[in-house]
Amino acid sequence: MRDLWVICAAAAFLAAGTYVLRWVGPALPASLTESPRAKQLIDDSAILLLTGVMATTALLQDQGFAGWARVLGVGAAGVLAWFRAPMLVVIIAAAVVTALARATFGLM
C-alpha cells in the first residue's frame, strides 16, 4: 500500500511541475528563450529525457533486467527510426523482432 502512495505522490509532483513549467514559460524574457544557445539546450534536454525513458523501459522490469528480446526489439526500432521509417513501421517491426526473439531463441 505504501508503494501506491509513493507512486501517487510522484505523479502529483510531476503533474504540478509540468503546470509550473507551462506557466513560467511565457513569463520568461524573450531574450532568454530566443537565443540559439537556449534553443539548443532545450532540444538537447528533450532528447536526453526521452533517451533516458527509453533506456529505462527497454532494460528494466520489476527492478530487474527485462530480457534480451526486449532489447533486440528496441534496437530494431532505433535503427528504423534512425533511417526515418514511418512510426507504424517502427512499432510493428519492434513487436515482430521481440516476438521472434522470444519464440525462436526462447529469450525473455
Summary of the structure (lengths in Angstrom):
residues: 108
radius of gyration: 18.9
end to end distance: 28.9
largest distance: 56.9
contacts: 234
relative contact order: 0.07
helix: 81%
strand: 4%
